[in-house]
């Protein structure tokens, strides 16, 4: 058997990441190991198994659950780095970050706390709805990455999604904002790839390719008793996509808007 040790950085504490890692270990066939939070905000883990099982496990934990961000692993994979003299972080929530959190973020961003601006909006607000619908392109890219496609081959992208009416509470708002993307979002990508590859990829991207597609997200969430990890991760993607090849100029289309489910979510739940 082989052994690996990983240090994962990003938003990996306070989001159920250790539980996710334990479940990923069971599903990947890991024979032994451990996972723990570190004082610097990272998560450290060690696993022992056959090489194929370790490969599956590494792919799972470096991708993380839907609401955990593993920045350093992802940025290294993308070959992406930037430096700036000011940073803006948009947070979905109701509580302002503490001075300690601001200092921690500043350190990770290589900035002084005075160079950071935090924008905080609850999900059940107009600003919260706007910033979530604005993730339409990001959601499509995340789905491509989940499917194993190299997103560095995406040349350009645009997308649109409706803005939800403000819900009566954040839980209802989570349902509405997700539905605006899953049932009302459209995204267009220009990609360095051939026709056969894009034709196959296009069929896999839309939310309709998921087994959980077809009912408002709030109902899906309730069906799984509020456990995000039980929801099919392939659900989180735009309703409709277009992929255009830079090699041939051909465009491949898949998915469709679902106004029935969207209307039920926005006006009847």
Secondary structure, DSSP 4 states (H G I P E B T S, - for coil): -EEEEEEE-SB-SSSSHHHHHHHHHHHHT--EEEEEE-TTS-EEEEEEE-HHHHHHHHHHHHH--TT-B-HHHHHHHHT-----S-EEEEEESSSPPPHHHHHHHHHHHTS-GGGEEEEEE-SSSHHHHHHHHTTHHHHHHHHHHHTT--GGGEEEEEEE-PPPPPPSSHHHHHHHHHHHHHTT-EEEEEES--HHHHHHHHHHHSGGGSTTTTS-HHHHHHHTTT-GGGS-GGG-S-SEEEEEETTT--EEEEE---HHHHHHHHHT-
